[in-house]
Amino acid sequence: RPKLFVTDGYAGWDPRYRLKIRVICASAYHALFMRNMLIVPSDQELAEFDDTDYTIYNAGHFPANPYTAQMTSTTSVDLSFELREFVILGTQYAGEMKKGVFTIMNYLMPRQGVLSMHCSANQGDPSNPSHGGEGGAEDVTLFFGLSGTGKTTLSADPQRLLIGDDEHCWSDEGIFNIEGGCYAKVIHLTAKNEPEIFDAIRFGAVLENVVYDPGTHDVNYDDASITENTRVAYPIDFIPRAKIPCVGGHPKNIVFLTCDAFGVLPPVSKLTSDQAMYHFISGYTAKIAGTEMGVREPTATFSTCFGAAFMVWHPSKYAELLKEKIDQHQAAVWLVNTGWTGGSYGTGKRMSLTHTRAII
């Protein structure tokens, strides 16, 4: 191609564990996406960025050769820990890069006694009168959950400070965000229901799969004719109450979010550390329309560690690290159902965001 796009950034807000990531891609869209999702280096850091830890090569729609040995389609997503390279062929989906970086962290961090987690995180604001003067680094909450359970929405609380919406690590000093941006669903988005996310959609953000008026460029967030999985990627500092740098103390509360479409789980349950290990390894939720391609009716699904696709080691390695840290720091663990109550899907009704926020 006559032009390639290169962007450099960090994965991990803790300088002790951060990685230097270089992204080389054929599409400006992919470069902007990763500039939003990685941590942008300062000018001085950028000048010393030559020795990168991992390089991502994203050819976008350029296909893989289906006749190559072991190749079964024109789409190929390959990660080599030995070569420290990540190569993407035959797909425009930008999320492959984001989740590739997460997979790398899931490989490296547990080897150093650090728990990598598919979760969002926020902390209390000591300047907020509604908190009674409490909050700060000792009032950190983690939200675990699969796609569609409410991680991004619930962590973007106007009364609290956002540390991150999707990927974090828990070290001996507390937690830190892996990313420099957020990747939020926008289907049925309104300024009233999710004001922080709505206001983050401005110049510099990347909207995916949305339908808009070609004349006015106004987006119809209720239009799911392309897919219900419409998204926006934006830098975390687009959220006014983001905590920069994105680090916090040891969690005081850990919330497992599950979208139970069968009306069985109660709205909230308190778990022991052993029960937390069980639910963490189970990773139960229900696939619902808009979170998985081709899903029309809810189906039960289990994804270990609430992110099996990105976990490299045996699930017990992550679960044992979680239990160890829960016990050591006396974190309270909760199971919160953001799915259906009063009956299953089609009979009962979905838990309202207002009620779930009140429970949290």
C-alpha positions in Angstrom: 0.0 0.0 0.0 1.2 3.6 -0.7 0.5 4.6 2.9 0.6 2.8 6.3 -0.5 4.2 9.6 1.6 3.7 12.8 0.7 4.6 16.3 2.7 3.9 19.5 1.2 3.5 23.0 1.4 1.8 26.4 -0.6 -1.0 27.8 -0.9 -0.6 31.6 -0.9 2.5 33.7 1.5 1.1 36.3 5.0 1.9 35.0 6.3 -1.3 36.6 4.2 -3.5 34.4 3.4 -1.4 31.3 4.2 -2.6 27.8 5.3 -0.6 24.8 2.9 -1.5 21.9 3.5 -0.4 18.3 0.5 -0.7 15.9 1.1 -0.8 12.1 -2.0 -0.8 10.0 -3.5 -0.2 6.6 -6.5 1.8 7.8 -6.6 5.2 9.5 -9.7 4.0 11.3 -7.7 1.2 13.0 -4.9 3.6 13.9 -7.3 6.1 15.5 -9.1 3.3 17.3 -5.8 2.1 18.9 -4.7 5.7 19.7 -7.9 5.9 21.7 -7.5 2.6 23.4 -3.8 2.6 24.3 -2.2 5.0 26.7 -0.7 7.9 24.7 3.0 8.5 25.6 4.4 12.0 26.3 6.7 13.5 23.7 9.7 12.5 25.8 8.5 8.9 26.2 7.7 8.8 22.4 11.3 9.8 21.6 12.5 6.7 23.6 10.0 4.3 22.1 12.2 2.4 19.7 12.5 -0.8 21.6 8.9 -2.0 21.6 7.6 -5.0 23.6 5.0 -6.1 21.0 4.1 -5.1 17.5 0.6 -5.4 16.0 0.4 -5.7 12.2 -3.2 -5.2 11.0 -3.8 -5.6 7.2 -7.6 -5.0 7.6 -9.6 -6.5 4.8 -6.5 -8.0 3.0 -7.3 -11.7 3.2 -5.3 -14.6 4.5 -4.5 -17.3 2.0 -7.0 -20.1 2.7 -4.8 -22.7 1.0 -2.0 -22.2 3.6 -1.5 -25.2 5.9 -3.8 -25.1 9.0 -5.8 -22.1 7.5 -9.5 -22.6 7.2 -10.7 -19.2 6.1 -9.6 -15.8 4.7 -9.5 -14.4 8.2 -6.5 -15.0 10.4 -5.7 -13.6 13.8 -2.3 -14.9 15.1 -0.3 -14.0 18.2 3.3 -15.2 18.8 4.7 -14.7 22.3 8.1 -15.9 21.0 8.3 -13.3 18.2 6.2 -10.7 20.2 4.1 -10.1 17.1 0.3 -10.0 16.5 -0.8 -10.3 12.9 -4.4 -9.7 11.7 -5.6 -10.5 8.2 -9.0 -10.5 6.5 -11.1 -8.7 9.1 -12.0 -5.0 9.8 -13.0 -5.6 13.4 -10.9 -3.2 15.4 -11.7 -5.1 18.7 -9.2 -7.8 17.6 -6.3 -5.4 18.4 -7.7 -4.4 21.8 -8.4 -8.0 22.8 -5.0 -9.1 21.5 -3.3 -6.7 23.9 -5.5 -8.0 26.7 -4.4 -11.6 25.8 -0.8 -10.6 26.0 -1.3 -9.1 29.5 -3.2 -12.2 30.5 -0.1 -14.2 29.6 2.5 -12.0 31.2 0.9 -10.6 34.4 0.1 -13.9 36.3 3.8 -14.9 35.9 4.6 -11.8 38.1 1.9 -12.5 40.6 -0.4 -9.9 39.1 -4.1 -10.8 38.4 -5.3 -9.6 35.0 -9.1 -9.1 34.9 -11.9 -8.6 32.4 -13.6 -6.0 34.5 -14.4 -2.3 34.9 -13.4 -0.2 37.9 -14.3 3.0 39.7 -13.7 4.6 43.1 -15.4 6.9 45.5 -14.9 10.6 45.3 -14.0 12.1 48.8 -15.1 15.5 47.6 -18.7 14.3 46.9 -21.0 15.2 49.9 -23.2 12.2 49.2 -20.3 9.9 50.2 -20.1 11.5 53.7 -16.5 12.4 53.2 -15.6 8.8 52.4 -14.1 7.5 49.2 -10.7 7.8 47.5 -8.2 5.0 46.8 -9.6 2.8 49.6 -13.1 2.8 48.1 -12.4 1.0 44.8 -15.1 -1.3 43.2 -14.5 -3.8 40.4 -17.3 -4.9 38.0 -16.8 -8.3 36.3 -19.1 -9.4 33.6 -19.4 -10.6 30.0 -20.7 -8.6 27.1 -24.1 -7.0 27.7 -24.1 -7.3 31.5 -23.5 -3.6 32.2 -19.7 -3.3 33.1 -19.2 -0.1 31.1 -22.6 1.5 32.0 -22.4 0.8 35.7 -18.8 1.9 36.1 -19.5 5.3 34.4 -21.3 6.6 37.6 -21.7 10.4 37.8 -21.1 10.1 41.6 -17.8 8.2 41.3 -14.5 8.5 39.6 -13.9 6.1 36.6 -10.7 4.1 36.6 -11.5 2.0 33.5 -14.3 0.2 31.7 -13.0 -3.2 30.6 -9.5 -4.4 31.4 -7.5 -4.1 34.7 -4.7 -5.7 36.7 -4.5 -6.2 40.5 -0.9 -6.0 41.8 0.6 -5.8 45.3 -0.1 -2.0 45.3 -3.7 -2.0 44.1 -5.3 -2.0 40.7 -4.4 -0.3 37.4 -6.2 0.0 34.0 -4.6 -1.7 31.0 -6.2 0.7 28.5 -6.2 4.4 27.8 -9.8 4.5 26.5 -13.3 3.0 26.7 -15.3 0.8 24.3 -19.0 1.3 25.0 -22.2 -0.1 23.4 -24.4 2.7 22.0 -27.6 0.8 21.0 -30.5 2.8 22.4 -28.1 5.3 23.9 -29.7 8.4 25.3 -28.3 11.5 27.0 -30.8 10.9 29.9 -29.9 7.2 30.6 -26.1 7.4 30.1 -25.0 11.0 30.0 -21.3 10.4 30.5 -21.1 8.0 27.5 -23.4 10.2 25.4 -21.3 13.3 26.0 -18.0 11.4 25.2 -19.2 11.0 21.6 -17.5 13.9 19.9 -14.6 14.7 17.5 -11.9 12.1 18.1 -14.2 9.2 19.1 -14.8 6.3 16.7 -18.4 5.1 16.1 -18.8 1.6 14.7 -21.8 0.1 12.8 -24.2 3.0 13.6 -26.7 4.4 11.1 -26.6 8.2 10.6 -28.3 10.8 8.4 -25.8 11.6 5.5 -27.0 15.2 5.4 -26.9 16.1 9.1 -24.6 13.4 10.4 -27.0 12.9 13.3 -26.8 9.3 14.6 -29.8 7.1 15.1 -28.8 5.1 18.2 -32.0 3.1 18.0 -31.3 1.7 14.5 -30.0 -1.8 14.7 -30.3 -2.6 11.0 -26.5 -3.3 10.7 -26.2 -4.9 14.1 -27.3 -4.4 17.6 -23.6 -4.4 18.6 -23.0 -0.8 17.8 -20.0 0.7 19.6 -18.0 3.8 20.4 -14.3 4.0 21.2 -13.0 7.2 23.0 -10.1 8.2 25.2 -10.9 7.8 28.9 -10.3 11.6 29.5 -13.4 12.2 27.4 -15.2 11.2 30.6 -15.2 14.2 32.9 -14.9 12.2 36.1 -12.1 9.9 34.9 -9.3 9.3 37.3 -6.0 10.1 35.6 -3.6 8.3 36.0 -6.0 5.3 36.0 -4.8 3.5 39.1 -6.5 2.8 42.5 -6.0 1.0 45.8 -7.0 -2.5 46.6 -10.7 -3.1 45.9 -13.2 -2.7 48.7 -16.0 -4.3 46.7 -16.1 -6.8 43.8 -19.3 -7.1 41.8 -19.9 -10.1 39.5 -22.5 -9.0 36.9 -24.6 -11.6 35.3 -27.5 -11.2 32.9 -29.7 -14.1 33.9 -32.5 -14.4 31.3 -34.3 -17.2 33.1 -35.5 -15.3 36.1 -33.7 -17.6 38.6 -31.0 -15.5 40.3 -32.0 -12.9 42.9 -31.1 -9.2 42.2 -28.1 -9.4 44.6 -26.2 -12.0 46.6 -23.2 -11.8 48.9 -20.5 -14.4 48.3 -17.7 -15.9 50.4 -14.2 -16.1 48.8 -14.8 -19.8 48.0 -18.2 -18.9 46.3 -16.4 -16.1 44.5 -13.9 -18.6 43.0 -16.8 -20.8 41.9 -18.7 -18.0 40.2 -15.5 -16.6 38.7 -14.6 -19.9 37.1 -18.2 -20.5 36.0 -18.6 -17.1 34.4 -22.3 -17.6 33.9 -24.5 -15.2 31.9 -27.1 -15.5 29.1 -26.3 -14.5 25.5 -28.9 -12.0 24.4 -29.6 -10.3 21.1 -27.0 -7.6 20.5 -24.1 -9.2 22.3 -23.4 -12.2 20.0 -23.9 -12.6 16.2 -27.0 -14.6 15.3 -28.5 -14.7 18.8 -32.3 -14.2 18.7 -33.4 -16.0 21.9 -31.4 -16.0 25.2 -29.1 -19.0 25.8 -27.1 -19.8 28.9 -23.4 -19.5 28.4 -20.4 -20.0 30.7 -17.1 -18.2 30.1 -14.4 -18.9 32.7 -13.0 -15.9 34.5 -15.7 -13.8 32.6 -13.4 -13.8 29.6 -12.3 -17.3 28.6 -11.4 -16.3 25.0 -8.6 -14.1 26.3 -7.2 -16.2 29.1 -4.0 -18.0 28.3 -3.3 -20.1 31.5 -5.6 -22.6 33.2 -8.6 -20.9 34.8 -7.5 -22.1 38.3 -4.4 -19.9 38.0 -6.5 -16.8 37.8 -9.1 -18.0 40.3 -6.4 -18.8 42.9 -4.9 -15.4 42.5 -8.3 -13.8 42.9 -9.1 -15.7 46.1 -5.6 -14.9 47.5 -6.1 -11.2 46.9 -9.7 -11.2 48.2 -8.6 -12.9 51.5 -5.6 -10.7 51.9 -7.4 -7.4 51.4 -10.8 -8.5 52.9 -12.8 -7.4 49.8 -16.6 -8.0 49.8 -17.8 -9.9 46.8 -21.4 -9.6 45.4 -23.3 -11.3 42.6 -25.7 -8.9 40.9 -28.3 -10.0 38.3 -28.8 -7.4 35.6 -31.1 -9.8 33.7 -34.7 -10.7 34.2 -37.0 -10.7 37.2 -40.6 -11.9 37.7 -40.1 -14.7 35.2 -37.8 -15.5 32.3 -37.3 -13.7 29.0 -40.7 -13.1 27.4 -42.6 -13.4 30.7 -40.8 -11.2 33.2 -39.0 -8.0 32.7 -35.4 -6.8 32.6 -34.0 -5.2 35.7 -34.1 -1.5 35.3 -30.8 0.4 35.2 -32.2 2.6 38.0 -32.8 -0.3 40.3 -29.4 -1.9 39.5 -27.6 1.4 40.2 -29.5 1.6 43.5 -28.4 -1.9 44.4 -24.7 -1.1 43.6 
